[in-house]
């Protein structure tokens, strides 16, 4: 039975990690202000920059968890 204050999972959070230049990495993902089902290619992007791929991934995974997603799927 679901508790009234239990978090509801929003599913999977999709992100892509990119190397921008030496010691600069970016995670790109759909922004939270997007409509529920944006048309293909019409989602507004959001991003996070950092100096290590591990740090960027950790930040995104924490963000996703705080927003109620069950896990992050890192796309190629």
mmCIF file as gemmi writes it, N, C-alpha and C atoms, coordinates in Angstrom:
data_model
loop_
_atom_site.group_PDB
_atom_site.id
_atom_site.type_symbol
_atom_site.label_atom_id
_atom_site.label_alt_id
_atom_site.label_comp_id
_atom_site.label_asym_id
_atom_site.label_entity_id
_atom_site.label_seq_id
_atom_site.pdbx_PDB_ins_code
_atom_site.Cartn_x
_atom_site.Cartn_y
_atom_site.Cartn_z
_atom_site.occupancy
_atom_site.B_iso_or_equiv
_atom_site.pdbx_formal_charge
_atom_site.auth_seq_id
_atom_site.auth_asym_id
_atom_site.pdbx_PDB_model_num
ATOM 1 N N . UNK Axp A 1 ? 0.844 -1.188 0 1 0 ? 1 A 1
ATOM 2 C CA . UNK Axp A 1 ? 0 0 0 1 0 ? 1 A 1
ATOM 3 C C . UNK Axp A 1 ? 0.885 1.245 0 1 0 ? 1 A 1
ATOM 4 N N . UNK Axp A 2 ? 0.545 2.218 -0.822 1 0 ? 2 A 1
ATOM 5 C CA . UNK Axp A 2 ? 1.309 3.447 -0.94 1 0 ? 2 A 1
ATOM 6 C C . UNK Axp A 2 ? 0.963 4.391 0.204 1 0 ? 2 A 1
ATOM 7 N N . UNK Axp A 3 ? 1.982 4.883 0.892 1 0 ? 3 A 1
ATOM 8 C CA . UNK Axp A 3 ? 1.756 5.861 1.958 1 0 ? 3 A 1
ATOM 9 C C . UNK Axp A 3 ? 1.43 7.213 1.326 1 0 ? 3 A 1
ATOM 10 N N . UNK Axp A 4 ? 0.681 8.032 2.033 1 0 ? 4 A 1
ATOM 11 C CA . UNK Axp A 4 ? 0.279 9.322 1.474 1 0 ? 4 A 1
ATOM 12 C C . UNK Axp A 4 ? 1.466 10.255 1.273 1 0 ? 4 A 1
ATOM 13 N N . UNK Axp A 5 ? 2.519 10.098 2.054 1 0 ? 5 A 1
ATOM 14 C CA . UNK Axp A 5 ? 3.673 10.972 1.895 1 0 ? 5 A 1
ATOM 15 C C . UNK Axp A 5 ? 4.821 10.284 1.159 1 0 ? 5 A 1
ATOM 16 N N . UNK Axp A 6 ? 4.578 9.11 0.574 1 0 ? 6 A 1
ATOM 17 C CA . UNK Axp A 6 ? 5.614 8.381 -0.15 1 0 ? 6 A 1
ATOM 18 C C . UNK Axp A 6 ? 5.87 9.069 -1.492 1 0 ? 6 A 1
ATOM 19 N N . UNK Axp A 7 ? 7.152 9.194 -1.874 1 0 ? 7 A 1
ATOM 20 C CA . UNK Axp A 7 ? 7.447 9.812 -3.173 1 0 ? 7 A 1
ATOM 21 C C . UNK Axp A 7 ? 6.964 8.93 -4.321 1 0 ? 7 A 1
ATOM 22 N N . UNK Axp A 8 ? 6.515 9.55 -5.382 1 0 ? 8 A 1
ATOM 23 C CA . UNK Axp A 8 ? 6.062 8.829 -6.568 1 0 ? 8 A 1
ATOM 24 C C . UNK Axp A 8 ? 7.159 8.957 -7.617 1 0 ? 8 A 1
ATOM 25 N N . UNK Axp A 9 ? 7.598 7.829 -8.144 1 0 ? 9 A 1
ATOM 26 C CA . UNK Axp A 9 ? 8.674 7.841 -9.121 1 0 ? 9 A 1
ATOM 27 C C . UNK Axp A 9 ? 8.185 8.425 -10.438 1 0 ? 9 A 1
ATOM 28 N N . UNK Axp A 10 ? 9.024 9.244 -11.032 1 0 ? 10 A 1
ATOM 29 C CA . UNK Axp A 10 ? 8.72 9.829 -12.331 1 0 ? 10 A 1
ATOM 30 C C . UNK Axp A 10 ? 9.358 9.024 -13.454 1 0 ? 10 A 1
ATOM 31 N N . UNK Axp A 11 ? 9.962 7.89 -13.125 1 0 ? 11 A 1
ATOM 32 C CA . UNK Axp A 11 ? 10.573 7.049 -14.151 1 0 ? 11 A 1
ATOM 33 C C . UNK Axp A 11 ? 12.05 7.333 -14.313 1 0 ? 11 A 1
ATOM 34 N N . UNK Axp A 12 ? 12.513 7.232 -15.545 1 0 ? 12 A 1
ATOM 35 C CA . UNK Axp A 12 ? 13.925 7.396 -15.851 1 0 ? 12 A 1
ATOM 36 C C . UNK Axp A 12 ? 14.231 8.814 -16.311 1 0 ? 12 A 1
ATOM 37 N N . UNK Axp A 13 ? 15.368 9.31 -15.893 1 0 ? 13 A 1
ATOM 38 C CA . UNK Axp A 13 ? 15.866 10.625 -16.289 1 0 ? 13 A 1
ATOM 39 C C . UNK Axp A 13 ? 16.964 10.382 -17.324 1 0 ? 13 A 1
ATOM 40 N N . UNK Axp A 14 ? 16.84 10.933 -18.519 1 0 ? 14 A 1
ATOM 41 C CA . UNK Axp A 14 ? 17.807 10.698 -19.596 1 0 ? 14 A 1
ATOM 42 C C . UNK Axp A 14 ? 18.755 11.887 -19.722 1 0 ? 14 A 1
ATOM 43 N N . UNK Axp A 15 ? 20.039 11.571 -19.788 1 0 ? 15 A 1
ATOM 44 C CA . UNK Axp A 15 ? 21.062 12.609 -19.913 1 0 ? 15 A 1
ATOM 45 C C . UNK Axp A 15 ? 22.189 12.097 -20.807 1 0 ? 15 A 1
ATOM 46 N N . UNK Axp A 16 ? 22.977 13.027 -21.301 1 0 ? 16 A 1
ATOM 47 C CA . UNK Axp A 16 ? 24.13 12.687 -22.142 1 0 ? 16 A 1
ATOM 48 C C . UNK Axp A 16 ? 25.332 13.458 -21.61 1 0 ? 16 A 1
ATOM 49 N N . UNK Axp A 17 ? 26.464 12.779 -21.446 1 0 ? 17 A 1
ATOM 50 C CA . UNK Axp A 17 ? 27.696 13.406 -20.974 1 0 ? 17 A 1
ATOM 51 C C . UNK Axp A 17 ? 28.593 13.713 -22.16 1 0 ? 17 A 1
ATOM 52 N N . UNK Axp A 18 ? 29.103 14.946 -22.204 1 0 ? 18 A 1
ATOM 53 C CA . UNK Axp A 18 ? 29.97 15.37 -23.303 1 0 ? 18 A 1
ATOM 54 C C . UNK Axp A 18 ? 31.246 15.987 -22.747 1 0 ? 18 A 1
ATOM 55 N N . UNK Axp A 19 ? 32.359 15.74 -23.426 1 0 ? 19 A 1
ATOM 56 C CA . UNK Axp A 19 ? 33.598 16.446 -23.095 1 0 ? 19 A 1
ATOM 57 C C . UNK Axp A 19 ? 33.614 17.71 -23.94 1 0 ? 19 A 1
ATOM 58 N N . UNK Axp A 20 ? 33.652 18.873 -23.296 1 0 ? 20 A 1
ATOM 59 C CA . UNK Axp A 20 ? 33.627 20.15 -24.004 1 0 ? 20 A 1
ATOM 60 C C . UNK Axp A 20 ? 35.04 20.523 -24.435 1 0 ? 20 A 1
ATOM 61 N N . UNK Axp A 21 ? 35.954 20.42 -23.504 1 0 ? 21 A 1
ATOM 62 C CA . UNK Axp A 21 ? 37.372 20.656 -23.754 1 0 ? 21 A 1
ATOM 63 C C . UNK Axp A 21 ? 38.142 20.061 -22.588 1 0 ? 21 A 1
ATOM 64 N N . UNK Axp A 22 ? 39.454 20.215 -22.583 1 0 ? 22 A 1
ATOM 65 C CA . UNK Axp A 22 ? 40.259 19.637 -21.507 1 0 ? 22 A 1
ATOM 66 C C . UNK Axp A 22 ? 39.739 20.144 -20.155 1 0 ? 22 A 1
ATOM 67 N N . UNK Axp A 23 ? 39.431 19.204 -19.261 1 0 ? 23 A 1
ATOM 68 C CA . UNK Axp A 23 ? 38.961 19.501 -17.897 1 0 ? 23 A 1
ATOM 69 C C . UNK Axp A 23 ? 37.626 20.245 -17.852 1 0 ? 23 A 1
ATOM 70 N N . UNK Axp A 24 ? 36.784 20.069 -18.864 1 0 ? 24 A 1
ATOM 71 C CA . UNK Axp A 24 ? 35.449 20.671 -18.852 1 0 ? 24 A 1
ATOM 72 C C . UNK Axp A 24 ? 34.464 19.688 -19.473 1 0 ? 24 A 1
ATOM 73 N N . UNK Axp A 25 ? 33.477 19.291 -18.683 1 0 ? 25 A 1
ATOM 74 C CA . UNK Axp A 25 ? 32.48 18.296 -19.098 1 0 ? 25 A 1
ATOM 75 C C . UNK Axp A 25 ? 31.092 18.876 -18.914 1 0 ? 25 A 1
ATOM 76 N N . UNK Axp A 26 ? 30.163 18.408 -19.758 1 0 ? 26 A 1
ATOM 77 C CA . UNK Axp A 26 ? 28.785 18.92 -19.707 1 0 ? 26 A 1
ATOM 78 C C . UNK Axp A 26 ? 27.813 17.757 -19.782 1 0 ? 26 A 1
ATOM 79 N N . UNK Axp A 27 ? 26.832 17.786 -18.902 1 0 ? 27 A 1
ATOM 80 C CA . UNK Axp A 27 ? 25.697 16.871 -18.997 1 0 ? 27 A 1
ATOM 81 C C . UNK Axp A 27 ? 24.55 17.65 -19.614 1 0 ? 27 A 1
ATOM 82 N N . UNK Axp A 28 ? 23.924 17.084 -20.627 1 0 ? 28 A 1
ATOM 83 C CA . UNK Axp A 28 ? 22.8 17.715 -21.318 1 0 ? 28 A 1
ATOM 84 C C . UNK Axp A 28 ? 21.57 16.848 -21.085 1 0 ? 28 A 1
ATOM 85 N N . UNK Axp A 29 ? 20.451 17.489 -20.743 1 0 ? 29 A 1
ATOM 86 C CA . UNK Axp A 29 ? 19.216 16.774 -20.447 1 0 ? 29 A 1
ATOM 87 C C . UNK Axp A 29 ? 18.045 17.704 -20.714 1 0 ? 29 A 1
ATOM 88 N N . UNK Axp A 30 ? 16.842 17.137 -20.796 1 0 ? 30 A 1
ATOM 89 C CA . UNK Axp A 30 ? 15.638 17.941 -21.038 1 0 ? 30 A 1
ATOM 90 C C . UNK Axp A 30 ? 15.333 18.784 -19.808 1 0 ? 30 A 1
ATOM 91 N N . UNK Axp A 31 ? 15.01 20.034 -20.029 1 0 ? 31 A 1
ATOM 92 C CA . UNK Axp A 31 ? 14.688 20.935 -18.929 1 0 ? 31 A 1
ATOM 93 C C . UNK Axp A 31 ? 13.332 20.617 -18.319 1 0 ? 31 A 1
ATOM 94 N N . UNK Axp A 32 ? 13.166 20.973 -17.072 1 0 ? 32 A 1
ATOM 95 C CA . UNK Axp A 32 ? 11.926 20.693 -16.349 1 0 ? 32 A 1
ATOM 96 C C . UNK Axp A 32 ? 10.747 21.538 -16.817 1 0 ? 32 A 1
ATOM 97 N N . UNK Axp A 33 ? 10.981 22.612 -17.538 1 0 ? 33 A 1
ATOM 98 C CA . UNK Axp A 33 ? 9.888 23.473 -17.993 1 0 ? 33 A 1
ATOM 99 C C . UNK Axp A 33 ? 9.273 22.988 -19.305 1 0 ? 33 A 1
ATOM 100 N N . UNK Axp A 34 ? 9.71 21.836 -19.795 1 0 ? 34 A 1
ATOM 101 C CA . UNK Axp A 34 ? 9.16 21.291 -21.033 1 0 ? 34 A 1
ATOM 102 C C . UNK Axp A 34 ? 7.716 20.849 -20.834 1 0 ? 34 A 1
ATOM 103 N N . UNK Axp A 35 ? 6.933 20.865 -21.912 1 0 ? 35 A 1
ATOM 104 C CA . UNK Axp A 35 ? 5.59 20.28 -21.819 1 0 ? 35 A 1
ATOM 105 C C . UNK Axp A 35 ? 5.716 18.785 -21.519 1 0 ? 35 A 1
ATOM 106 N N . UNK Axp A 36 ? 4.645 18.182 -21.076 1 0 ? 36 A 1
ATOM 107 C CA . UNK Axp A 36 ? 4.679 16.774 -20.666 1 0 ? 36 A 1
ATOM 108 C C . UNK Axp A 36 ? 5.21 15.854 -21.769 1 0 ? 36 A 1
ATOM 109 N N . UNK Axp A 37 ? 4.766 16.011 -22.995 1 0 ? 37 A 1
ATOM 110 C CA . UNK Axp A 37 ? 5.233 15.185 -24.112 1 0 ? 37 A 1
ATOM 111 C C . UNK Axp A 37 ? 5.645 16.081 -25.277 1 0 ? 37 A 1
ATOM 112 N N . UNK Axp A 38 ? 6.85 16.678 -25.21 1 0 ? 38 A 1
ATOM 113 C CA . UNK Axp A 38 ? 7.244 17.565 -26.308 1 0 ? 38 A 1
ATOM 114 C C . UNK Axp A 38 ? 7.443 16.777 -27.601 1 0 ? 38 A 1
ATOM 115 N N . UNK Axp A 39 ? 7.195 17.423 -28.712 1 0 ? 39 A 1
ATOM 116 C CA . UNK Axp A 39 ? 7.402 16.796 -30.02 1 0 ? 39 A 1
ATOM 117 C C . UNK Axp A 39 ? 8.885 16.48 -30.196 1 0 ? 39 A 1
ATOM 118 N N . UNK Axp A 40 ? 9.183 15.498 -31.01 1 0 ? 40 A 1
ATOM 119 C CA . UNK Axp A 40 ? 10.558 15.084 -31.285 1 0 ? 40 A 1
ATOM 120 C C . UNK Axp A 40 ? 11.417 16.291 -31.66 1 0 ? 40 A 1
ATOM 121 N N . UNK Axp A 41 ? 12.509 16.477 -30.966 1 0 ? 41 A 1
ATOM 122 C CA . UNK Axp A 41 ? 13.419 17.578 -31.254 1 0 ? 41 A 1
ATOM 123 C C . UNK Axp A 41 ? 12.98 18.925 -30.721 1 0 ? 41 A 1
ATOM 124 N N . UNK Axp A 42 ? 11.853 18.981 -30.007 1 0 ? 42 A 1
ATOM 125 C CA . UNK Axp A 42 ? 11.334 20.25 -29.52 1 0 ? 42 A 1
ATOM 126 C C . UNK Axp A 42 ? 11.524 20.458 -28.012 1 0 ? 42 A 1
ATOM 127 N N . UNK Axp A 43 ? 12.178 19.522 -27.341 1 0 ? 43 A 1
ATOM 128 C CA . UNK Axp A 43 ? 12.401 19.664 -25.899 1 0 ? 43 A 1
ATOM 129 C C . UNK Axp A 43 ? 13.465 20.722 -25.645 1 0 ? 43 A 1
ATOM 130 N N . UNK Axp A 44 ? 13.218 21.592 -24.672 1 0 ? 44 A 1
ATOM 131 C CA . UNK Axp A 44 ? 14.189 22.611 -24.306 1 0 ? 44 A 1
ATOM 132 C C . UNK Axp A 44 ? 15.295 21.953 -23.495 1 0 ? 44 A 1
ATOM 133 N N . UNK Axp A 45 ? 16.531 22.134 -23.889 1 0 ? 45 A 1
ATOM 134 C CA . UNK Axp A 45 ? 17.62 21.48 -23.157 1 0 ? 45 A 1
ATOM 135 C C . UNK Axp A 45 ? 18.009 22.237 -21.898 1 0 ? 45 A 1
ATOM 136 N N . UNK Axp A 46 ? 18.635 21.53 -21.003 1 0 ? 46 A 1
ATOM 137 C CA . UNK Axp A 46 ? 19.255 22.095 -19.815 1 0 ? 46 A 1
ATOM 138 C C . UNK Axp A 46 ? 20.613 21.432 -19.723 1 0 ? 46 A 1
ATOM 139 N N . UNK Axp A 47 ? 21.516 21.965 -18.942 1 0 ? 47 A 1
ATOM 140 C CA . UNK Axp A 47 ? 22.853 21.394 -18.867 1 0 ? 47 A 1
ATOM 141 C C . UNK Axp A 47 ? 23.497 21.723 -17.527 1 0 ? 47 A 1
ATOM 142 N N . UNK Axp A 48 ? 24.526 20.949 -17.218 1 0 ? 48 A 1
ATOM 143 C CA . UNK Axp A 48 ? 25.363 21.208 -16.048 1 0 ? 48 A 1
ATOM 144 C C . UNK Axp A 48 ? 26.809 21.019 -16.462 1 0 ? 48 A 1
ATOM 145 N N . UNK Axp A 49 ? 27.674 21.963 -16.075 1 0 ? 49 A 1
ATOM 146 C CA . UNK Axp A 49 ? 29.096 21.908 -16.397 1 0 ? 49 A 1
ATOM 147 C C . UNK Axp A 49 ? 29.915 21.579 -15.159 1 0 ? 49 A 1
ATOM 148 N N . UNK Axp A 50 ? 31.021 20.876 -15.37 1 0 ? 50 A 1
ATOM 149 C CA . UNK Axp A 50 ? 31.928 20.574 -14.277 1 0 ? 50 A 1
ATOM 150 C C . UNK Axp A 50 ? 33.297 20.206 -14.798 1 0 ? 50 A 1
ATOM 151 N N . UNK Axp A 51 ? 34.255 20.051 -13.878 1 0 ? 51 A 1
ATOM 152 C CA . UNK Axp A 51 ? 35.624 19.779 -14.299 1 0 ? 51 A 1
ATOM 153 C C . UNK Axp A 51 ? 36.006 18.306 -14.338 1 0 ? 51 A 1
ATOM 154 N N . UNK Axp A 52 ? 35.108 17.429 -13.886 1 0 ? 52 A 1
ATOM 155 C CA . UNK Axp A 52 ? 35.348 15.989 -13.99 1 0 ? 52 A 1
ATOM 156 C C . UNK Axp A 52 ? 34.062 15.3 -14.436 1 0 ? 52 A 1
ATOM 157 N N . UNK Axp A 53 ? 34.181 14.233 -15.219 1 0 ? 53 A 1
ATOM 158 C CA . UNK Axp A 53 ? 32.969 13.518 -15.623 1 0 ? 53 A 1
ATOM 159 C C . UNK Axp A 53 ? 32.246 12.908 -14.42 1 0 ? 53 A 1
ATOM 160 N N . UNK Axp A 54 ? 33.004 12.448 -13.442 1 0 ? 54 A 1
ATOM 161 C CA . UNK Axp A 54 ? 32.393 11.856 -12.246 1 0 ? 54 A 1
ATOM 162 C C . UNK Axp A 54 ? 31.574 12.879 -11.477 1 0 ? 54 A 1
ATOM 163 N N . UNK Axp A 55 ? 32.12 14.099 -11.316 1 0 ? 55 A 1
ATOM 164 C CA . UNK Axp A 55 ? 31.423 15.163 -10.597 1 0 ? 55 A 1
ATOM 165 C C . UNK Axp A 55 ? 30.146 15.598 -11.287 1 0 ? 55 A 1
ATOM 166 N N . UNK Axp A 56 ? 30.207 15.69 -12.619 1 0 ? 56 A 1
ATOM 167 C CA . UNK Axp A 56 ? 29.025 16.073 -13.393 1 0 ? 56 A 1
ATOM 168 C C . UNK Axp A 56 ? 27.957 14.993 -13.26 1 0 ? 56 A 1
ATOM 169 N N . UNK Axp A 57 ? 28.354 13.734 -13.389 1 0 ? 57 A 1
ATOM 170 C CA . UNK Axp A 57 ? 27.387 12.636 -13.266 1 0 ? 57 A 1
ATOM 171 C C . UNK Axp A 57 ? 26.753 12.615 -11.873 1 0 ? 57 A 1
ATOM 172 N N . UNK Axp A 58 ? 27.551 12.798 -10.841 1 0 ? 58 A 1
ATOM 173 C CA . UNK Axp A 58 ? 27.032 12.798 -9.474 1 0 ? 58 A 1
ATOM 174 C C . UNK Axp A 58 ? 26.012 13.916 -9.289 1 0 ? 58 A 1
ATOM 175 N N . UNK Axp A 59 ? 26.308 15.1 -9.805 1 0 ? 59 A 1
ATOM 176 C CA . UNK Axp A 59 ? 25.389 16.231 -9.674 1 0 ? 59 A 1
ATOM 177 C C . UNK Axp A 59 ? 24.058 15.915 -10.362 1 0 ? 59 A 1
ATOM 178 N N . UNK Axp A 60 ? 24.113 15.389 -11.583 1 0 ? 60 A 1
ATOM 179 C CA . UNK Axp A 60 ? 22.892 15.065 -12.333 1 0 ? 60 A 1
ATOM 180 C C . UNK Axp A 60 ? 22.111 13.96 -11.624 1 0 ? 60 A 1
ATOM 181 N N . UNK Axp A 61 ? 22.792 12.942 -11.13 1 0 ? 61 A 1
ATOM 182 C CA . UNK Axp A 61 ? 22.098 11.847 -10.45 1 0 ? 61 A 1
ATOM 183 C C . UNK Axp A 61 ? 21.422 12.337 -9.176 1 0 ? 61 A 1
ATOM 184 N N . UNK Axp A 62 ? 22.051 13.255 -8.441 1 0 ? 62 A 1
ATOM 185 C CA . UNK Axp A 62 ? 21.411 13.837 -7.259 1 0 ? 62 A 1
ATOM 186 C C . UNK Axp A 62 ? 20.205 14.685 -7.648 1 0 ? 62 A 1
ATOM 187 N N . UNK Axp A 63 ? 20.338 15.476 -8.712 1 0 ? 63 A 1
ATOM 188 C CA . UNK Axp A 63 ? 19.22 16.29 -9.2 1 0 ? 63 A 1
ATOM 189 C C . UNK Axp A 63 ? 18.034 15.407 -9.561 1 0 ? 63 A 1
ATOM 190 N N . UNK Axp A 64 ? 18.299 14.35 -10.316 1 0 ? 64 A 1
ATOM 191 C CA . UNK Axp A 64 ? 17.225 13.454 -10.748 1 0 ? 64 A 1
ATOM 192 C C . UNK Axp A 64 ? 16.525 12.824 -9.545 1 0 ? 64 A 1
ATOM 193 N N . UNK Axp A 65 ? 17.303 12.379 -8.576 1 0 ? 65 A 1
ATOM 194 C CA . UNK Axp A 65 ? 16.715 11.768 -7.372 1 0 ? 65 A 1
ATOM 195 C C . UNK Axp A 65 ? 15.843 12.771 -6.613 1 0 ? 65 A 1
ATOM 196 N N . UNK Axp A 66 ? 16.328 14.01 -6.481 1 0 ? 66 A 1
ATOM 197 C CA . UNK Axp A 66 ? 15.552 15.051 -5.794 1 0 ? 66 A 1
ATOM 198 C C . UNK Axp A 66 ? 14.251 15.37 -6.517 1 0 ? 66 A 1
ATOM 199 N N . UNK Axp A 67 ? 14.23 15.202 -7.839 1 0 ? 67 A 1
ATOM 200 C CA . UNK Axp A 67 ? 13.025 15.483 -8.619 1 0 ? 67 A 1
ATOM 201 C C . UNK Axp A 67 ? 12.1 14.276 -8.705 1 0 ? 67 A 1
ATOM 202 N N . UNK Axp A 68 ? 12.495 13.147 -8.096 1 0 ? 68 A 1
ATOM 203 C CA . UNK Axp A 68 ? 11.61 11.988 -8.043 1 0 ? 68 A 1
ATOM 204 C C . UNK Axp A 68 ? 11.834 10.939 -9.112 1 0 ? 68 A 1
ATOM 205 N N . UNK Axp A 69 ? 12.925 11.028 -9.862 1 0 ? 69 A 1
ATOM 206 C CA . UNK Axp A 69 ? 13.213 10.012 -10.874 1 0 ? 69 A 1
ATOM 207 C C . UNK Axp A 69 ? 13.841 8.79 -10.216 1 0 ? 69 A 1
ATOM 208 N N . UNK Axp A 70 ? 13.578 7.618 -10.771 1 0 ? 70 A 1
ATOM 209 C CA . UNK Axp A 70 ? 14.078 6.377 -10.188 1 0 ? 70 A 1
ATOM 210 C C . UNK Axp A 70 ? 15.552 6.136 -10.518 1 0 ? 70 A 1
ATOM 211 N N . UNK Axp A 71 ? 15.987 6.587 -11.693 1 0 ? 71 A 1
ATOM 212 C CA . UNK Axp A 71 ? 17.395 6.42 -12.077 1 0 ? 71 A 1
ATOM 213 C C . UNK Axp A 71 ? 17.72 7.303 -13.268 1 0 ? 71 A 1
ATOM 214 N N . UNK Axp A 72 ? 19.032 7.457 -13.517 1 0 ? 72 A 1
ATOM 215 C CA . UNK Axp A 72 ? 19.5 8.221 -14.67 1 0 ? 72 A 1
ATOM 216 C C . UNK Axp A 72 ? 19.969 7.234 -15.737 1 0 ? 72 A 1
ATOM 217 N N . UNK Axp A 73 ? 19.526 7.44 -16.958 1 0 ? 73 A 1
ATOM 218 C CA . UNK Axp A 73 ? 19.98 6.661 -18.097 1 0 ? 73 A 1
ATOM 219 C C . UNK Axp A 73 ? 20.948 7.561 -18.862 1 0 ? 73 A 1
ATOM 220 N N . UNK Axp A 74 ? 22.214 7.143 -18.91 1 0 ? 74 A 1
ATOM 221 C CA . UNK Axp A 74 ? 23.22 7.905 -19.636 1 0 ? 74 A 1
ATOM 222 C C . UNK Axp A 74 ? 23.253 7.439 -21.083 1 0 ? 74 A 1
ATOM 223 N N . UNK Axp A 75 ? 22.873 8.336 -21.977 1 0 ? 75 A 1
ATOM 224 C CA . UNK Axp A 75 ? 22.803 8.015 -23.392 1 0 ? 75 A 1
ATOM 225 C C . UNK Axp A 75 ? 24.145 8.291 -24.065 1 0 ? 75 A 1
ATOM 226 N N . UNK Axp A 76 ? 24.442 7.531 -25.112 1 0 ? 76 A 1
ATOM 227 C CA . UNK Axp A 76 ? 25.729 7.736 -25.818 1 0 ? 76 A 1
ATOM 228 C C . UNK Axp A 76 ? 25.76 9.054 -26.587 1 0 ? 76 A 1
